[in-house]
Every structure is written in structure tokens, then in C-alpha cells.
Amino acid sequence: QVQLVESGGGLVHTGGSLRLSCAASGILFSPNTMAWYRQAPGKQRDLVASITSDGTTNYADSVKGRFTIVGDNAKDTVYLQMNSLKPEDTAVYYCNRRHWPANVNYWGQGTQVTVSS
């Protein structure tokens, strides 16, 4: 089993910054992809950013240039640095880990990010 523990959410004003962390523990495999998704009330869960175990990153268009995902393979931890936050970034942010080639998927419990205008 894999456990994902997220931290770093909170309330921030427009233009502010937050850093989310997600630490993975348990039976971990590589190659893998770790990612952040977000879900606003009444909306679907969408990919925000991802990073593979070899360092390849991918971002949603809405966060490019503002968010940065960084992985620390030694600590099995992924970080999401969020700058220039906007009210539309308000959502519950979920950490995800996917093991390849089995394509097994794990989720964290979610952390709330609220950006006030």
C-alpha cells in the first residue's frame, strides 16, 4: 500500500503564494508519476501539474508560469510552489501517485487552498 500525506494548504490573498507538499510512504515503485490535481465545488477534478520519476514535468495551461512542481526522489516527496495566486485557483488540491507499468493509482486526502479577492 501507498500513503500520500499532503500539507501546505491555507488561505491567501490574490497575488500571494503557497507551497504544497506531498510525502509518499509505503511500498513505492519506479518508474512513477506524481501529480497535483484540484477540484473546485461542483466541478470535476483536473490535473494541475505532474512530474515523472525521471524529472519530466507537465502543467495545465491555466497555471503555466505561476506554479512549479518539484520532486525529491530521495524523500519520495513532491512540492507544488504556487505563485501569483488567483481566486480561480481556489479548490481542494489532491496529490496523486501512479506506478508504471502497472498503472496503479493512489490519492492523498486533499488540502484546501482558498484565494481571496
N, C-alpha and C positions, 0 to 999 in steps of 0.2 A: 504494500500500500504506500501511497504518497500523500503527504500532508503539505499544504501550502498555507503559510501564515502571512497575512498582509498587515501592513501598518503604514501610517503617514497621512491618512485622510484627515479632513477637517474643513473648517470654514475660512474662506479667504475673500478679500475684495477683488473686484475686477482689476486685472493687471498684476496681481500677486503671483506667488509661486508656491508650489508644494512638491515634496518628493515622496513618492510611494515606494515601499519596499515589499518584496515577497521572498520569503525564505522557504526553500523546499527541503523536506526531510523524508526519510523512509527508504524504500527500495528505488533507487534512481538509476536510470539508464541513459546512455548516449548512443546515437545522436538524439537530440531533443530540440524542441522549440518551446520557449517561454514567452508568454504574451500577456498583455493587458487588454481587457475588454471593458466596455462600460454600458450601463443600461439606465436610461432615464425613465421616469414614471410613464407608463403607457406606451413605451417604445421597445423595440427589440434590442437584444444585446449585440453590440457591434465591436469589431476589432479596432483597437486604438493603435497598438504598436506590438511588434514581435521581434524576437531575436533568436537565431538558431545557435546551437552549441559551437558552431564554427564562426559566429560573430556576424552573420548576415542579418541586417535589420530591415524592417518594413513598417511604414507608417500610414495611417489614414490621412487622406488629403487635408482633412479639417485640422490636423494637429502638426502637420509638417512645418518645421521652422520654429515651433514653440515647445514641443515635447521631445525628450531624448530618452531612449531606452538603453540601459547599460547592463551587461551581465557579468557576474563574478563567478566563474565556474568553480573556483576553489571553495567558495562558500555556498554554492548552489543557490545563489540569491540574484534576483533581478530588481533593478531600480527603474522608476519612471520619474524623470525630472520634468516637471510641468511649469513652464514659464508663461507669462502674458496670458493668464487665465481669463476666460470669458464666462459670462453667465450660462452660455450654452454648453459649457464643459461640466456643468452640474449633473452628477449621476452617481450611481454606485459603481465602483471600479472593481473588477474581478481579475485575479491572477489566474492564469491557465498554464498548464504544462502538458505537453504532448510528447509521448515517446514514439520514436520511429525504429523500425518499420512497422511495429505492431499497431501504430495509430491509436494508442490508449491515451485517454484524455482525463485530466484532473483539474479541479476547480478549487479556488480559495473561497472563503466565506463572504468576501466583499468588504469594501471600505467606502464610506460615504465621502464624496467631495462636493462641497457646496460653494459656489462662487456668487457673491452678492454684487448687485449692480450699484 
